[in-house]
Amino acid sequence: MEKEINFYIREDKYGWMSNFERCIQEVDSIMYPTNEHYYQSQKAKNKPMFWWIADAPSPYMAMIAGRGLRPKDIVEDWEEKKIEVMLKGLRAKFKNPELRKRLLDTGNSIIHEDSPVDLFWGKRGKDMLGKLLMQVREEIRKEKNHG
């Protein structure tokens, strides 16, 4: 098992960790095609934009739409909420039995999103996506041991 796992592109060995991985997930009784759709839609203050992002034709389009929201169209306190929103989405994504098993199979490897540009979620910055994936992995382990 690798000591460190780097992922970024969906087609790579660990690409299934990407928020762009196509995996239907349910959050608050709404089905999203990817975690990117869920995460980006949560930024939108108005319902039509929320639904457009949630149903965007691709995760890339969901990302572009979410990042393209004007400040007045973004929910209040987004910067304070975004980590909890991502965590909620990852918990939903990893309810999928196959992805859950794959995440557990990473053992104790340190996980990094190897984004060349994202200084918040990627490893060249705060590495928050990798940290949250490891947190979800640990939560799944605890559930397994206590459930």
LUMKOL-490568 format. One record per atom (N, C-alpha, C): residue in three letters; x, y, z. Coordinates in steps of 0.02 Angstrom, whole numbers, padded with zeros to 5 digits, always signed. Layout:
% LUMKOL-490568
ALAXYZ...
//
This chain:
% LUMKOL-490568
MET+00043-00060+00000MET+00000+00000+00000MET+00044+00062+00000GLU+00026+00109-00042GLU+00064+00171-00045GLU+00059+00209+00021LYS+00113+00241+00039LYS+00113+00283+00099LYS+00072+00346+00087GLU+00077+00372+00026GLU+00039+00431+00008GLU+00003+00418-00058ILE-00058+00441-00062ILE-00099+00434-00122ILE-00114+00504-00148ASN-00098+00514-00212ASN-00115+00577-00245ASN-00166+00562-00299PHE-00218+00603-00301PHE-00268+00595-00354PHE-00286+00664-00380TYR-00310+00664-00441TYR-00335+00726-00470TYR-00381+00712-00529ILE-00356+00676-00579ILE-00395+00663-00639ILE-00435+00599-00629ARG-00498+00602-00647ARG-00545+00547-00636ARG-00520+00481-00666GLU-00484+00484-00721GLU-00461+00423-00755GLU-00401+00391-00722ASP-00369+00425-00675ASP-00311+00398-00640ASP-00331+00342-00592LYS-00281+00306-00567LYS-00293+00249-00522LYS-00339+00267-00463TYR-00328+00324-00433TYR-00369+00345-00376TYR-00418+00400-00394GLY-00432+00407-00457GLY-00477+00459-00481GLY-00547+00455-00453TRP-00566+00397-00428TRP-00633+00389-00398TRP-00641+00433-00336MET-00586+00457-00308MET-00591+00503-00250MET-00610+00573-00271SER-00603+00588-00335SER-00618+00654-00361SER-00692+00671-00352ASN-00706+00734-00340ASN-00776+00757-00336ASN-00811+00751-00404PHE-00772+00742-00457PHE-00801+00734-00524PHE-00821+00661-00538GLU-00804+00615-00495GLU-00822+00544-00505GLU-00898+00538-00508ARG-00921+00506-00561ARG-00993+00497-00569ARG-01017+00442-00521CYS-01054+00465-00471CYS-01081+00420-00420CYS-01141+00455-00390ILE-01200+00428-00405ILE-01261+00459-00379ILE-01258+00459-00302GLN-01270+00516-00273GLN-01272+00521-00201GLN-01332+00561-00179GLU-01359+00542-00122GLU-01419+00576-00096GLU-01400+00617-00036VAL-01419+00681-00039VAL-01409+00726+00017VAL-01473+00765+00027ASP-01499+00762+00088ASP-01562+00798+00104ASP-01618+00782+00054SER-01624+00718+00037SER-01677+00692-00007SER-01671+00716-00079ILE-01613+00742-00099ILE-01600+00762-00168ILE-01545+00718-00195MET-01554+00694-00257MET-01503+00652-00289MET-01458+00697-00332TYR-01393+00687-00324TYR-01343+00725-00362TYR-01300+00675-00402PRO-01282+00693-00464PRO-01241+00647-00504PRO-01169+00640-00480THR-01143+00692-00447THR-01074+00690-00421THR-01072+00733-00358ASN-01018+00726-00321ASN-01009+00769-00262ASN-00998+00842-00284GLU-00969+00852-00343GLU-00959+00920-00368GLU-01026+00955-00378HIS-01074+00919-00406HIS-01141+00948-00415HIS-01170+00968-00348TYR-01164+00924-00299TYR-01191+00940-00232TYR-01156+01002-00203TYR-01090+00999-00200TYR-01051+01052-00169TYR-01064+01120-00201GLN-01058+01123-00267GLN-01066+01188-00301GLN-01138+01214-00295SER-01188+01170-00296SER-01257+01192-00291SER-01272+01225-00224GLN-01235+01204-00173GLN-01247+01230-00106GLN-01228+01304-00098LYS-01189+01329-00145LYS-01169+01400-00144LYS-01227+01446-00164ALA-01272+01420-00206ALA-01323+01462-00238ALA-01377+01483-00189LYS-01389+01548-00187LYS-01440+01576-00144LYS-01510+01567-00174ASN-01516+01573-00241ASN-01583+01567-00270ASN-01595+01497-00298LYS-01658+01475-00292LYS-01677+01406-00310LYS-01665+01390-00384PRO-01682+01434-00432PRO-01668+01415-00502PRO-01594+01401-00515MET-01550+01441-00486MET-01478+01429-00496MET-01457+01365-00459PHE-01483+01355-00399PHE-01469+01294-00362PHE-01485+01233-00405TRP-01546+01232-00433TRP-01567+01174-00473TRP-01528+01167-00537TRP-01509+01224-00568TRP-01470+01219-00630TRP-01403+01186-00614ILE-01370+01207-00560ILE-01305+01178-00543ILE-01314+01104-00523ALA-01364+01090-00482ALA-01376+01021-00459ALA-01388+00973-00518ASP-01418+00999-00572ASP-01433+00959-00631ASP-01387+00974-00691ALA-01332+01008-00679ALA-01287+01028-00734ALA-01268+00966-00776PRO-01256+00977-00841PRO-01240+00921-00886PRO-01177+00882-00868SER-01132+00912-00831SER-01069+00878-00812SER-01044+00909-00747PRO-00999+00873-00712PRO-00970+00902-00651PRO-00929+00965-00667TYR-00898+00966-00725TYR-00860+01025-00745TYR-00906+01086-00752MET-00964+01076-00783MET-01012+01131-00790MET-01039+01153-00722ALA-01049+01106-00677ALA-01071+01123-00609ALA-01018+01166-00575MET-00954+01147-00584MET-00899+01185-00555MET-00897+01256-00583ILE-00900+01262-00649ILE-00897+01327-00682ILE-00955+01371-00658ALA-01015+01342-00655ALA-01074+01381-00633ALA-01067+01403-00561GLY-01045+01358-00518GLY-01037+01375-00447GLY-00983+01428-00436ARG-00928+01420-00471ARG-00874+01470-00465ARG-00893+01536-00497GLY-00940+01534-00544GLY-00960+01594-00579GLY-01014+01635-00545LEU-01039+01610-00489LEU-01091+01648-00454LEU-01064+01715-00430ARG-01104+01766-00437ARG-01085+01832-00411ARG-01091+01831-00335PRO-01052+01871-00301PRO-01056+01872-00227PRO-01126+01880-00200LYS-01168+01920-00232LYS-01236+01930-00207LYS-01280+01868-00215ASP-01258+01820-00257ASP-01296+01759-00270ASP-01272+01699-00229ILE-01222+01711-00186ILE-01193+01657-00145ILE-01222+01662-00075VAL-01238+01604-00046VAL-01266+01603+00021VAL-01219+01638+00071GLU-01249+01667+00122GLU-01211+01702+00173GLU-01163+01654+00207ASP-01106+01679+00229ASP-01057+01640+00266ASP-01031+01579+00229TRP-01030+01581+00163TRP-01007+01523+00125TRP-00937+01501+00146GLU-00892+01548+00155GLU-00823+01530+00174GLU-00821+01491+00239GLU-00866+01507+00285GLU-00868+01471+00349GLU-00903+01403+00342LYS-00947+01398+00293LYS-00988+01337+00285LYS-00956+01285+00239LYS-00911+01306+00195LYS-00891+01262+00140LYS-00858+01196+00162ILE-00822+01196+00217ILE-00791+01133+00239ILE-00845+01085+00262GLU-00892+01109+00301GLU-00946+01066+00325GLU-00989+01041+00267VAL-01000+01083+00216VAL-01037+01062+00157VAL-01000+01006+00120MET-00935+01015+00111MET-00895+00963+00077MET-00897+00898+00116LEU-00889+00903+00181LEU-00890+00843+00223LEU-00956+00806+00218LYS-01011+00843+00218LYS-01077+00812+00212LYS-01083+00776+00145GLY-01058+00808+00092GLY-01059+00777+00026GLY-01016+00714+00022LEU-00957+00716+00052LEU-00913+00658+00051LEU-00944+00600+00091ARG-00975+00616+00146ARG-01009+00563+00185ARG-01062+00530+00143ALA-01099+00570+00104ALA-01152+00542+00061ALA-01121+00501+00005LYS-01068+00526-00026LYS-01035+00490-00081LYS-01011+00422-00058PHE-00981+00419+00000PHE-00951+00357+00024PHE-01000+00312+00061LYS-01064+00324+00051LYS-01115+00275+00070LYS-01119+00221+00016ASN-01094+00238-00045ASN-01091+00190-00099ASN-01045+00132-00077PRO-01070+00070-00076PRO-01031+00014-00049PRO-00963+00003-00083GLU-00961+00010-00150GLU-00898+00000-00185GLU-00847+00054-00167LEU-00870+00117-00168LEU-00824+00171-00151LEU-00802+00168-00078ARG-00848+00148-00036ARG-00834+00140+00036ARG-00777+00090+00046LYS-00783+00033+00011LYS-00732-00020+00016LYS-00665+00006-00010ARG-00667+00040-00067ARG-00605+00067-00096ARG-00571+00116-00047LEU-00612+00158-00016LEU-00583+00207+00031LEU-00551+00170+00090LEU-00586+00121+00117LEU-00557+00081+00172LEU-00493+00045+00150ASP-00493+00022+00088ASP-00434-00014+00062ASP-00372+00031+00055THR-00381+00096+00062THR-00321+00140+00060THR-00281+00135+00125GLY-00308+00098+00173GLY-00272+00087+00236GLY-00258+00151+00273ASN-00195+00161+00289ASN-00175+00221+00326ASN-00137+00270+00281SER-00144+00261+00215SER-00111+00307+00169SER-00135+00378+00179ILE-00089+00424+00171ILE-00106+00495+00173ILE-00133+00512+00104ILE-00191+00545+00103ILE-00226+00559+00040ILE-00220+00634+00024HIS-00202+00648-00039HIS-00196+00717-00062HIS-00232+00726-00129GLU-00268+00781-00136GLU-00291+00801-00202GLU-00233+00839-00233ASP-00208+00813-00289ASP-00148+00841-00321ASP-00166+00895-00372SER-00208+00942-00351SER-00228+00996-00396SER-00169+01043-00407PRO-00157+01061-00470PRO-00103+01108-00484PRO-00121+01180-00467VAL-00185+01194-00454VAL-00206+01264-00445VAL-00245+01278-00381ASP-00278+01228-00352ASP-00322+01241-00295ASP-00282+01244-00230LEU-00276+01304-00203LEU-00236+01313-00143LEU-00275+01302-00078PHE-00339+01287-00084PHE-00378+01271-00024PHE-00388+01196-00019TRP-00417+01165-00071TRP-00432+01094-00069TRP-00371+01051-00087GLY-00325+01077-00127GLY-00269+01038-00151GLY-00208+01038-00106LYS-00162+00991-00121LYS-00104+00981-00077LYS-00051+01037-00081ARG-00054+01077-00132ARG-00006+01133-00136ARG-00028+01191-00091GLY-00084+01182-00058GLY-00111+01232-00013GLY-00129+01200+00054LYS-00192+01208+00073LYS-00214+01182+00139LYS-00229+01107+00137ASP-00236+01078+00078ASP-00246+01005+00071ASP-00311+00982+00104MET-00362+01024+00103MET-00424+01009+00140MET-00462+00948+00113LEU-00462+00937+00047LEU-00500+00880+00022LEU-00469+00814+00045GLY-00404+00809+00043GLY-00370+00749+00068GLY-00384+00739+00142LYS-00381+00792+00181LYS-00394+00787+00253LYS-00465+00763+00267LEU-00513+00789+00229LEU-00583+00768+00238LEU-00594+00696+00217LEU-00561+00674+00163LEU-00567+00604+00143LEU-00540+00558+00196MET-00484+00577+00227MET-00456+00536+00281MET-00502+00536+00342GLN-00536+00592+00354GLN-00584+00596+00409GLN-00643+00549+00397VAL-00669+00550+00335VAL-00725+00507+00318VAL-00704+00433+00323ARG-00643+00418+00300ARG-00617+00349+00306ARG-00616+00327+00379GLU-00594+00370+00423GLU-00591+00354+00494GLU-00661+00346+00523GLU-00708+00387+00502GLU-00778+00381+00525GLU-00807+00314+00503ILE-00793+00293+00442ILE-00818+00229+00417ILE-00788+00172+00458ARG-00723+00176+00473ARG-00691+00124+00515ARG-00726+00118+00582LYS-00740+00176+00613LYS-00772+00175+00679LYS-00842+00145+00675GLU-00880+00163+00622GLU-00946+00134+00612GLU-00942+00058+00607LYS-00893+00035+00567LYS-00884-00036+00556LYS-00868-00072+00621ASN-00827-00041+00662ASN-00806-00073+00725ASN-00859-00069+00779HIS-00904-00021+00774HIS-00956-00013+00826HIS-01025-00031+00802GLY-01031-00046+00736GLY-01096-00060+00709GLY-01107-00132+00703
//
